[in-house]
Amino acid sequence: MSAKKLPKNIIEDLIIYKLDDLIQSTGVCSCDRCRADIIAIALNKLPSRYVTSAGGDIMARMQSMDDQTQANITTAILKAIEQVKKKPHHDRGDY
């Protein structure tokens, strides 16, 4: 029996790809909790792009390479970073 390919939001991969550089340049905490919060906040601000196949993945990634999409992703991450910087949750025990 072959494993089913579950839907994948490629925007999450694109956020994670840019995240380290933006965390480093802004000086926000890079602990696992803060990283997860930044990713979640940014994902909630962007439209999802789900794929279920390798071909769909490649096509969606190519469409996501346009300047406007990249700018939207960067902006969403930077806004999320500012939000987490103001109220980090890394000291809370609910993670």
Secondary structure, 3 states (H helix, E strand, C coil): CCCCCCCEEHHHHHHHHHHHHHHHHHCCCCCHHHHHHHHHHHHHHCCCCEECCHHHHHHHHHHCCCHHHHHHHHHHHHHHHHHHHHCCCCCCCCC
